[in-house]
C-alpha cells in the first residue's frame, strides 16, 4: 500500500517541529486563541446518556447547525486516549463542521470526560462493542443523514474498527476519516517509550489521574496498587490487562485493537486516513504494512506532528480543511 503524498500543508517555518505541532494540537493556548468559534458548539450542545448494550452507558452531546436550511448530515467525533468531548482538536473540528452546515455529535469514551462513575469496568482500547453500540444509538436517535465519523489518534483507531463493523451492526456510515490513528499498538507503545520523555510522562500523568478518579468512584475495590501506579506505561498497561481483562498477556491485548496487516481488508465504508511522516506518537511507517481495499485513501504529509497540522500563528489546523473537503463531496453529491 502506497500512501498519497500531499504537499498542500505547508506550515510556517517555526511550526515544522513535530513536537511543537503535537503540543499545540490540544494546548490551552489554542483553546484561548480560538475559543470564540467553539462557543456555540458548547453552549447549545444537547447532552445525552446512551445505552450501548450489556448495561454500558456512554455520554455525548449533539449541536445542531444553523447556517443552512437543512443540515448536510450528522458528523460524529471521537477524541483520543485521555481526551474528551472538550479536547481542543475536537472542539475546533466540531466548530468548523458546524460552520459548514453539519450537525455535530461528540462522544465520550468510557472513563473520559469525567464519566468515571458511570460504568464499573475500566476503559481499555479493546472496548469496541460499546462504541459501535453508541453509534447505533446515535443513528437511532437522530435521523439526520448522511452519518459520517471522524476519529483522532486512538479515536481514529476506534473509528476504523467501527467502520469495519458498521455494516454488520446495521449502521449506515457514509464516510469515515481517521486522523493520525493508532495502527499497530505494539509499534505505538515502543514509539512512546523511545520518543522524547515528555510524551511518556504526559500520557502517564493523565492516565494516573484518570485511574485515581476511577478508584475514588469505586472506593470499595482496589483497582491498582501503589506499585502499579508508580510503573511505566508498559508495566501499568500490563497490570490493566492482567487484572481487568481476559486477554491473559500484554501482547494479546495489543493485538486485540490492532488494525495493521490485513485487518481492514474487508472494509466497505469509504474511508480516509490522514497521517504525518513526523508523527512522534503513531509511527507512519505502520501504514506501509496495511492491506487496504480500494474504498480507503491514505494521505501522508511531511509535517504535522501528532494530530497537529497547525498552519500559522492563529493556530488553525489544516486537518479541518481536509475533513471539510471530503465531507463536502457527500454534500455536493446528487
C-alpha positions as CSV (number, residue, x, y, z in Angstrom):
1,X,0.0,0.0,0.0
2,X,1.5,3.3,-1.1
3,X,0.1,6.4,0.6
4,X,-0.7,9.5,-1.5
5,X,1.7,12.3,-0.7
6,X,0.0,15.7,-0.1
7,X,2.1,18.9,-0.3
8,X,-0.9,21.2,0.3
9,X,0.0,21.5,4.0
10,X,2.9,23.9,4.4
11,X,3.2,25.3,7.9
12,X,5.1,28.4,8.9
13,X,8.8,27.6,9.4
14,X,8.6,27.7,13.2
15,X,5.8,25.1,13.1
16,X,7.8,22.5,11.3
17,X,8.9,20.8,14.5
18,X,6.7,17.7,15.2
19,X,6.9,18.4,18.9
20,X,5.6,21.9,18.5
21,X,2.8,20.6,16.3
22,X,1.9,17.9,18.8
23,X,1.9,20.1,21.8
24,X,-0.2,22.8,20.1
25,X,-2.8,20.3,18.9
26,X,-4.5,20.1,22.4
27,X,-2.9,23.0,24.1
28,X,-4.7,25.5,26.4
29,X,-3.1,28.3,24.3
30,X,-5.0,27.1,21.3
31,X,-8.2,26.9,23.3
32,X,-7.8,30.5,24.4
33,X,-6.8,31.9,21.0
34,X,-9.6,30.1,19.1
35,X,-12.2,29.7,21.8
36,X,-14.7,32.2,20.3
37,X,-15.5,30.0,17.4
38,X,-16.4,27.0,19.6
39,X,-18.7,28.8,22.0
40,X,-21.9,27.9,20.2
41,X,-20.8,24.3,19.7
42,X,-20.6,24.0,23.5
43,X,-23.3,26.4,24.6
44,X,-26.0,24.8,22.5
45,X,-25.0,21.2,23.0
46,X,-27.7,18.8,24.0
47,X,-26.2,16.2,26.4
48,X,-27.5,12.6,26.4
49,X,-26.6,9.3,28.0
50,X,-26.6,6.4,25.5
51,X,-27.5,2.8,26.3
52,X,-24.7,1.0,24.5
53,X,-25.7,-2.6,25.4
54,X,-24.7,-5.0,28.2
55,X,-25.5,-2.3,30.7
56,X,-22.8,0.1,29.4
57,X,-23.6,3.8,29.3
58,X,-21.7,6.5,27.5
59,X,-22.3,10.2,27.3
60,X,-22.2,12.5,24.4
61,X,-23.7,15.8,23.1
62,X,-25.2,17.0,19.8
63,X,-25.1,20.5,18.5
64,X,-27.5,21.5,15.6
65,X,-26.2,23.7,12.8
66,X,-28.0,27.0,11.9
67,X,-26.3,28.1,8.7
68,X,-28.2,26.1,6.2
69,X,-32.0,25.5,5.7
70,X,-31.3,21.8,6.3
71,X,-28.3,20.1,7.8
72,X,-25.9,18.4,5.3
73,X,-25.7,15.4,7.7
74,X,-24.6,14.3,11.1
75,X,-20.9,14.2,12.0
76,X,-19.8,12.0,14.9
77,X,-16.4,12.9,16.5
78,X,-14.2,10.5,18.6
79,X,-11.4,12.0,20.8
80,X,-8.1,10.4,21.5
81,X,-6.9,8.5,24.6
82,X,-7.4,10.6,27.8
83,X,-9.1,13.3,25.7
84,X,-12.8,14.2,25.9
85,X,-15.5,16.0,24.1
86,X,-13.8,19.2,25.2
87,X,-10.4,18.4,23.7
88,X,-9.2,21.4,21.7
89,X,-8.8,19.5,18.4
90,X,-12.3,18.0,18.8
91,X,-13.9,21.4,19.6
92,X,-12.1,23.1,16.6
93,X,-13.1,20.4,14.2
94,X,-16.7,20.4,15.5
95,X,-16.9,24.2,15.2
96,X,-15.7,24.0,11.6
97,X,-18.2,21.3,10.6
98,X,-21.0,23.3,12.3
99,X,-20.0,26.3,10.2
100,X,-20.1,24.1,7.1
101,X,-23.7,23.1,7.9
102,X,-23.3,19.8,9.6
103,X,-24.9,18.8,12.9
104,X,-22.2,17.5,15.2
105,X,-22.2,14.8,17.9
106,X,-19.2,14.4,20.2
107,X,-18.9,11.1,22.1
108,X,-17.0,10.5,25.4
109,X,-15.4,7.1,25.6
110,X,-15.8,5.2,28.9
111,X,-14.0,6.9,31.8
112,X,-13.3,10.0,29.7
113,X,-14.8,13.5,30.3
114,X,-15.4,12.9,34.0
115,X,-17.6,9.9,33.4
116,X,-15.6,7.5,35.7
117,X,-18.6,6.7,37.9
118,X,-20.9,5.8,35.0
119,X,-19.6,2.2,34.5
120,X,-17.9,-0.1,36.9
121,X,-15.4,-1.6,34.4
122,X,-12.2,0.3,33.5
123,X,-11.7,1.7,30.0
124,X,-9.3,-0.2,27.7
125,X,-8.7,0.0,24.0
126,X,-10.5,-3.2,23.0
127,X,-13.9,-2.0,24.1
128,X,-15.1,-1.6,20.5
129,X,-18.5,-3.2,21.1
130,X,-19.8,-0.4,23.3
131,X,-18.6,2.2,20.9
132,X,-20.4,0.5,18.0
133,X,-23.4,0.3,20.3
134,X,-23.1,4.1,20.9
135,X,-23.0,4.7,17.1
136,X,-26.1,2.6,16.7
137,X,-27.9,4.7,19.4
138,X,-26.9,7.9,17.7
139,X,-28.2,6.7,14.4
140,X,-31.5,5.7,16.0
141,X,-31.9,8.9,18.0
142,X,-31.0,11.4,15.3
143,X,-32.5,10.9,11.7
144,X,-30.1,13.5,10.1
145,X,-28.3,11.8,7.1
146,X,-25.7,11.1,5.9
147,X,-24.0,9.9,9.0
148,X,-20.2,10.4,9.0
149,X,-17.4,9.7,11.5
150,X,-14.1,11.4,12.4
151,X,-11.6,10.0,14.9
152,X,-8.3,11.3,16.2
153,X,-5.3,9.1,17.4
154,X,-6.8,6.2,19.5
155,X,-10.2,7.6,18.4
156,X,-9.1,7.2,14.8
157,X,-8.3,3.5,15.6
158,X,-11.8,3.2,17.1
159,X,-13.3,4.9,14.0
160,X,-11.6,2.4,11.7
161,X,-12.7,-0.6,13.7
162,X,-16.3,0.8,13.9
163,X,-16.3,1.3,10.1
164,X,-15.3,-2.3,9.7
165,X,-18.2,-3.5,11.9
166,X,-20.8,-0.9,10.9
167,X,-22.5,-2.8,8.0
168,X,-23.0,-5.9,10.2
169,X,-24.4,-3.8,13.0
170,X,-26.9,-2.0,10.7
171,X,-25.1,1.3,10.9
172,X,-25.2,3.3,7.7
173,X,-21.9,5.2,7.7
174,X,-21.4,7.3,4.6
175,X,-17.7,8.2,5.3
176,X,-15.1,7.8,7.9
177,X,-11.9,9.9,8.5
178,X,-9.1,8.8,10.8
179,X,-6.5,11.4,11.8
180,X,-3.2,10.0,12.9
181,X,-4.8,6.7,14.0
182,X,-3.1,4.1,16.1
183,X,-2.3,1.3,13.6
184,X,-0.1,-1.2,15.3
185,X,-0.3,-0.8,19.1
186,X,2.9,-2.8,19.6
187,X,4.8,-0.2,17.5
188,X,2.9,2.7,19.1
189,X,3.9,1.6,22.6
190,X,7.5,1.2,21.5
191,X,7.4,4.6,19.9
192,X,6.2,6.3,23.1
193,X,8.9,4.5,25.1
194,X,11.6,5.8,22.8
195,X,10.2,9.2,21.9
196,X,11.2,12.3,23.9
197,X,10.4,11.7,27.6
198,X,7.7,14.4,27.7
199,X,5.3,12.2,25.7
200,X,5.5,9.3,28.1
201,X,5.3,11.5,31.1
202,X,2.3,13.5,29.7
203,X,0.2,10.4,29.0
204,X,1.2,8.8,32.3
205,X,0.2,11.9,34.2
206,X,-3.2,12.0,32.5
207,X,-3.8,8.2,32.8
208,X,-2.8,8.1,36.5
209,X,-5.1,11.0,37.3
210,X,-8.0,9.2,35.4
211,X,-7.3,5.9,37.3
212,X,-7.4,7.8,40.6
213,X,-10.8,9.2,39.7
214,X,-12.0,5.8,38.9
215,X,-10.7,4.4,42.2
216,X,-12.5,7.3,44.0
217,X,-15.7,6.4,42.2
218,X,-15.5,2.7,43.2
219,X,-13.7,3.0,46.5
220,X,-14.8,-0.4,47.7
221,X,-12.4,-2.3,45.4
222,X,-8.7,-1.8,45.0
223,X,-8.3,-1.4,41.2
224,X,-4.5,-0.9,41.2
225,X,-1.8,-1.0,43.8
226,X,0.5,2.0,44.5
227,X,3.3,0.0,42.9
228,X,1.2,-0.4,39.8
229,X,0.6,3.3,39.6
230,X,4.3,4.1,40.0
231,X,5.2,2.0,37.0
232,X,5.9,2.8,33.4
233,X,3.4,2.9,30.5
234,X,4.2,-0.7,29.7
235,X,4.0,-2.1,33.2
236,X,0.8,-0.2,34.1
237,X,-0.8,-1.4,30.8
238,X,0.2,-4.9,31.6
239,X,-1.3,-4.6,35.1
240,X,-4.5,-3.3,33.5
241,X,-4.6,-6.3,31.1
242,X,-3.9,-8.9,33.8
243,X,-6.2,-7.5,36.5
244,X,-9.1,-6.2,34.4
245,X,-9.3,-8.1,31.1
246,X,-9.4,-11.7,29.9
247,X,-6.6,-11.3,27.3
248,X,-4.0,-13.0,29.5
249,X,-1.0,-11.2,28.2
250,X,0.1,-7.7,27.0
251,X,0.8,-9.0,23.5
252,X,-2.7,-10.5,23.2
253,X,-4.3,-7.2,24.3
254,X,-2.3,-5.1,21.9
255,X,-3.2,-7.5,19.1
256,X,-6.8,-7.0,20.1
257,X,-7.1,-3.5,18.8
258,X,-4.5,-3.5,16.1
259,X,-5.7,-2.6,12.5
260,X,-2.3,-3.5,11.0
261,X,-1.7,-6.0,8.2
262,X,-4.9,-7.3,6.6
263,X,-7.3,-6.5,9.4
264,X,-9.1,-3.8,7.4
265,X,-9.0,-5.7,4.1
266,X,-12.8,-6.3,4.3
267,X,-13.6,-2.6,5.0
268,X,-16.5,-1.4,2.8
269,X,-17.2,2.1,4.1
270,X,-15.4,4.9,2.2
271,X,-12.6,5.9,4.4
272,X,-9.8,8.5,4.6
273,X,-6.6,8.1,6.7
274,X,-4.6,11.2,7.3
275,X,-1.2,10.8,8.8
276,X,2.2,12.5,9.0
277,X,5.8,11.4,8.4
278,X,7.0,13.1,11.5
279,X,4.3,11.8,14.0
280,X,6.2,11.2,17.3
281,X,3.3,9.1,18.8
282,X,1.9,6.9,16.0
283,X,4.6,5.9,13.5
284,X,3.6,6.5,9.9
285,X,5.8,3.5,8.9
286,X,2.9,1.3,10.1
287,X,0.8,2.4,7.1
288,X,3.1,0.5,4.8
289,X,2.2,-2.8,6.4
290,X,-1.5,-2.4,5.7
291,X,-3.6,-4.2,3.1
292,X,-6.4,-1.9,2.3
293,X,-9.4,-2.1,-0.1
294,X,-10.0,0.5,-2.9
295,X,-12.5,2.4,-0.8
296,X,-9.7,3.6,1.5
297,X,-7.5,6.6,0.7
298,X,-4.3,7.4,2.7
299,X,-2.9,10.9,2.8
300,X,0.6,11.3,4.2
301,X,2.1,14.8,4.9
302,X,5.7,15.7,5.6
303,X,4.9,17.8,8.6
304,X,2.1,17.9,11.2
305,X,3.2,16.0,14.3
306,X,0.5,14.1,16.2
307,X,-2.9,15.4,15.3
308,X,-1.5,18.9,14.8
309,X,-1.3,20.2,11.2
310,X,-1.2,23.7,12.7
311,X,-0.8,26.3,9.9
312,X,0.3,29.6,11.4
313,X,0.2,31.9,14.5
314,X,-3.6,31.8,14.5
315,X,-3.3,28.1,15.4
316,X,-5.9,26.9,12.9
317,X,-5.4,23.3,11.7
318,X,-5.1,22.2,8.1
319,X,-6.8,18.9,9.1
320,X,-10.1,20.8,9.4
321,X,-9.8,21.8,5.7
322,X,-9.0,18.1,4.8
323,X,-12.1,16.8,6.7
324,X,-14.4,19.5,5.5
325,X,-13.3,19.0,1.8
326,X,-14.0,15.2,2.0
327,X,-17.4,15.7,3.6
328,X,-18.2,18.4,1.0
329,X,-18.1,15.7,-1.6
330,X,-21.0,14.0,0.1
331,X,-22.8,17.3,0.5
332,X,-22.5,18.1,-3.2
333,X,-23.4,14.6,-4.4
334,X,-26.8,14.5,-6.2
